[in-house]
């Protein structure tokens, strides 16, 4: 039985959800011995090594591109977003990191207006406003001191939104494997420059997580690129919200992180706002 393109896109997105979650767990484990920049260096070494092996099998001809400058800009933003993301993972609960990360659709909508001249109708403005209400519930400014790590994760969400916008653009021109290879290669160079004063490798006991943080970064981005190539963003992105209940369960079972009710409430409102934003965008597209 043939599987439709949209169904395959959803399956790829679910694979991306699993990969992003496993990468977060790997980063949390490595943070016991490594700094954020060291984790990124390890991730880049593993990721680039794997991609060299992959390209040796599938053929280097698939790397043909006329948009190398876009790849560079995308990966500079993505690298900084990853730095902020791993920084947050080491300091706040996994559930809070993922809930704050779900502001990406709102940043994407705003970037579309600023960079692409896209118009936002009143319904989408309401959905975006609802999402920011959810963020305020999670952060509770004025009632509690806002965690610097939470603000850093919000910055990561913005940088991811910028990178994902360029990923969608590149998916119309380049093969998914090329997008992932340039991600691994460009970020490998950035990581060398970024962490040249503190190269380090984790202990042997963390070897599974060392391999995992690099491999899952590749599979997550490859899955995302395949999903974007097969279907519209508005179709596949809502499935990304499966990450919040999944990672909340992982945090509770393995790290004894009991999620605050404010995080779950605010995260649910962010998810609702994101879903409405995508729904209203689909209605007007």
C-alpha positions as CSV (number, residue, x, y, z in Angstrom):
1,X,0.0,0.0,0.0
2,X,1.4,3.4,-1.0
3,X,1.8,6.0,1.7
4,X,0.8,9.5,0.9
5,X,3.3,12.4,0.9
6,X,1.6,14.1,3.9
7,X,1.6,10.8,5.9
8,X,5.3,10.4,5.2
9,X,5.9,14.0,6.2
10,X,4.2,13.4,9.5
11,X,6.2,10.2,10.1
12,X,9.4,12.1,9.4
13,X,8.3,14.8,11.8
14,X,7.6,12.3,14.5
15,X,11.1,10.9,13.9
16,X,12.4,14.5,14.4
17,X,10.5,14.8,17.7
18,X,12.1,11.6,19.0
19,X,15.6,12.8,17.8
20,X,15.3,16.2,19.4
21,X,14.2,14.7,22.7
22,X,17.1,12.2,22.7
23,X,19.5,15.0,21.8
24,X,18.2,17.0,24.8
25,X,18.8,14.0,27.1
26,X,22.3,13.5,25.7
27,X,23.1,17.1,26.3
28,X,21.8,17.0,29.9
29,X,24.0,14.0,30.6
30,X,27.1,15.5,29.0
31,X,26.6,18.8,31.0
32,X,27.8,16.9,34.1
33,X,31.4,17.1,32.7
34,X,31.4,19.5,29.9
35,X,30.6,23.2,29.4
36,X,28.1,24.3,26.7
37,X,30.8,25.2,24.2
38,X,32.5,21.8,24.8
39,X,29.2,20.0,24.2
40,X,28.8,21.8,20.9
41,X,32.4,20.9,19.9
42,X,31.8,17.2,20.7
43,X,28.5,17.3,18.9
44,X,30.1,18.8,15.8
45,X,33.0,16.4,15.7
46,X,30.7,13.4,15.9
47,X,28.2,14.9,13.5
48,X,30.7,15.9,10.8
49,X,32.5,12.5,11.0
50,X,29.2,10.7,10.5
51,X,28.3,12.9,7.6
52,X,31.6,12.3,5.8
53,X,30.9,8.5,6.1
54,X,27.4,9.0,4.8
55,X,28.4,11.1,1.8
56,X,31.1,8.5,0.9
57,X,28.2,6.1,0.5
58,X,25.5,8.2,-1.1
59,X,27.8,10.2,-3.4
60,X,29.4,13.7,-3.1
61,X,27.5,14.9,-6.1
62,X,24.4,15.4,-3.9
63,X,26.1,18.4,-2.3
64,X,25.7,20.6,-5.4
65,X,24.2,23.9,-4.3
66,X,24.0,27.5,-5.6
67,X,22.9,28.8,-2.1
68,X,26.0,28.3,0.0
69,X,25.7,31.8,1.5
70,X,22.3,30.9,2.8
71,X,23.7,27.7,4.3
72,X,26.3,29.7,6.1
73,X,23.8,32.3,7.5
74,X,21.4,29.5,8.5
75,X,24.1,27.6,10.4
76,X,25.5,30.6,12.2
77,X,22.0,31.3,13.6
78,X,21.5,27.6,14.3
79,X,24.8,27.2,16.1
80,X,24.0,30.2,18.4
81,X,20.6,28.8,18.9
82,X,22.1,25.4,19.9
83,X,24.4,27.1,22.3
84,X,21.6,28.9,24.0
85,X,19.5,25.7,24.0
86,X,22.2,23.4,25.6
87,X,22.9,26.2,28.1
88,X,19.3,26.2,29.2
89,X,19.1,22.4,29.3
90,X,21.8,22.3,31.9
91,X,20.1,24.8,34.2
92,X,16.3,24.5,34.0
93,X,13.9,21.6,33.6
94,X,13.5,19.8,30.3
95,X,9.8,20.5,30.3
96,X,10.4,24.3,30.7
97,X,13.0,24.3,27.9
98,X,10.7,22.6,25.5
99,X,7.7,24.7,26.5
100,X,9.6,27.9,25.9
101,X,11.0,26.5,22.6
102,X,7.4,26.3,21.3
103,X,7.4,30.0,20.8
104,X,9.2,29.3,17.5
105,X,6.0,29.6,15.4
106,X,5.4,33.1,16.7
107,X,8.9,34.2,16.0
108,X,8.6,32.6,12.5
109,X,5.4,34.6,11.9
110,X,7.1,37.8,12.9
111,X,10.1,37.1,10.8
112,X,7.9,36.4,7.8
113,X,6.4,39.9,8.2
114,X,9.8,41.6,8.6
115,X,11.9,39.6,6.1
116,X,9.4,38.4,3.6
117,X,6.7,41.1,3.7
118,X,4.0,38.6,4.6
119,X,0.8,40.1,6.0
120,X,-0.8,38.8,9.2
121,X,-4.6,38.9,9.5
122,X,-6.4,39.7,12.8
123,X,-6.9,36.1,13.6
124,X,-3.2,35.3,13.4
125,X,-2.4,38.4,15.5
126,X,-4.8,37.1,18.2
127,X,-3.1,33.6,18.0
128,X,0.3,35.2,18.4
129,X,-0.9,37.3,21.3
130,X,-2.3,34.1,23.0
131,X,1.1,32.5,22.7
132,X,2.8,35.4,24.4
133,X,0.3,35.2,27.2
134,X,1.4,31.6,27.6
135,X,5.0,32.7,27.8
136,X,4.1,35.3,30.5
137,X,2.3,32.6,32.5
138,X,5.5,30.5,32.4
139,X,7.9,33.3,33.3
140,X,5.5,35.2,35.7
141,X,7.4,38.5,35.5
142,X,6.8,40.6,38.7
143,X,5.7,37.6,40.7
144,X,9.1,35.8,40.5
145,X,12.6,36.7,39.4
146,X,12.7,35.7,35.7
147,X,15.4,33.0,35.2
148,X,18.2,34.2,33.0
149,X,18.3,30.6,31.6
150,X,14.7,30.9,30.6
151,X,15.4,34.1,28.7
152,X,18.3,32.5,26.9
153,X,16.0,29.6,25.8
154,X,13.6,32.2,24.4
155,X,16.5,33.6,22.4
156,X,17.3,30.1,21.2
157,X,13.7,29.8,20.0
158,X,14.0,33.0,18.0
159,X,17.3,31.8,16.4
160,X,15.8,28.4,15.6
161,X,12.8,30.1,14.0
162,X,15.2,32.1,11.7
163,X,17.2,28.9,10.9
164,X,14.0,26.9,10.2
165,X,12.7,29.6,7.9
166,X,15.9,29.2,5.9
167,X,15.7,25.4,6.0
168,X,12.3,25.6,4.4
169,X,13.7,27.9,1.7
170,X,16.7,25.6,1.1
171,X,14.5,22.5,1.0
172,X,13.1,23.8,-2.3
173,X,16.5,23.8,-3.9
174,X,18.9,21.3,-2.2
175,X,18.6,17.7,-1.2
176,X,17.9,17.0,2.5
177,X,21.3,15.2,2.9
178,X,23.0,18.3,1.5
179,X,21.3,20.5,4.0
180,X,22.4,18.3,6.9
181,X,26.0,17.9,5.5
182,X,26.5,21.7,5.2
183,X,25.0,22.0,8.7
184,X,27.6,19.5,10.1
185,X,30.5,20.9,8.1
186,X,29.9,24.6,8.7
187,X,29.1,24.2,12.4
188,X,32.2,22.0,12.8
189,X,34.3,24.9,11.7
190,X,32.4,27.3,13.9
191,X,32.8,25.0,16.9
192,X,36.6,24.8,16.4
193,X,36.8,28.6,16.4
194,X,34.3,29.0,19.2
195,X,35.9,26.6,21.7
196,X,39.6,26.7,20.8
197,X,40.6,27.6,24.3
198,X,38.8,24.6,26.0
199,X,38.9,21.5,23.8
200,X,37.8,18.6,25.9
201,X,36.4,15.1,25.6
202,X,34.1,13.4,28.1
203,X,35.0,10.3,30.1
204,X,34.4,6.9,28.6
205,X,31.3,6.3,30.8
206,X,29.6,9.1,28.8
207,X,30.5,7.6,25.4
208,X,26.9,6.6,24.5
209,X,25.7,10.2,25.1
210,X,28.7,11.6,23.3
211,X,27.8,9.6,20.2
212,X,24.1,10.4,20.8
213,X,24.4,14.2,20.9
214,X,26.0,14.2,17.5
215,X,23.9,11.5,15.8
216,X,20.6,12.7,17.1
217,X,21.4,16.2,16.0
218,X,21.8,14.9,12.4
219,X,18.7,12.7,12.4
220,X,16.6,15.5,13.9
221,X,17.6,18.0,11.2
222,X,17.4,15.4,8.4
223,X,13.9,14.4,9.5
224,X,12.9,18.1,9.6
225,X,14.3,18.7,6.1
226,X,12.5,15.6,4.7
227,X,9.2,16.6,6.3
228,X,9.5,20.2,4.9
229,X,10.2,18.8,1.5
230,X,7.2,16.5,1.5
231,X,4.6,18.9,2.9
232,X,3.8,22.4,4.1
233,X,5.1,23.6,7.4
234,X,1.5,24.2,8.6
235,X,0.8,20.4,8.2
236,X,3.8,19.0,9.9
237,X,4.8,21.5,12.7
238,X,1.8,20.8,15.0
239,X,3.2,17.3,15.5
240,X,6.3,18.9,17.1
241,X,4.1,19.6,20.1
242,X,4.3,15.9,21.1
243,X,7.8,16.8,22.5
244,X,6.3,18.5,25.6
245,X,4.4,15.6,27.1
246,X,7.2,13.2,26.0
247,X,10.0,15.2,27.6
248,X,7.9,15.9,30.7
249,X,7.5,12.2,31.2
250,X,11.3,11.6,30.7
251,X,12.2,14.4,33.1
252,X,9.9,13.0,35.7
253,X,11.0,9.4,35.4
254,X,14.8,9.8,35.0
255,X,15.6,13.2,36.6
256,X,12.8,13.5,39.2
257,X,11.8,16.9,37.6
258,X,8.3,17.5,38.7
259,X,6.9,20.1,36.2
260,X,5.5,23.2,37.7
261,X,1.8,23.8,37.0
262,X,2.6,27.2,35.6
263,X,5.0,25.6,33.0
264,X,2.3,23.1,32.0
265,X,-0.5,25.7,31.8
266,X,1.6,28.2,30.0
267,X,3.0,25.6,27.7
268,X,-0.5,24.4,26.8
269,X,-1.5,27.9,26.0
270,X,1.6,28.4,23.8
271,X,0.7,25.1,22.0
272,X,-2.9,26.3,21.5
273,X,-1.7,29.6,20.1
274,X,0.8,28.0,17.8
275,X,-1.8,25.6,16.5
276,X,-4.3,28.4,15.9
277,X,-1.6,30.4,14.1
278,X,-0.8,27.6,11.8
279,X,-4.6,26.9,11.2
280,X,-5.4,30.5,10.4
281,X,-2.3,30.7,8.1
282,X,-3.5,27.6,6.2
283,X,-7.0,29.2,5.8
284,X,-5.5,32.3,4.1
285,X,-2.8,30.6,2.1
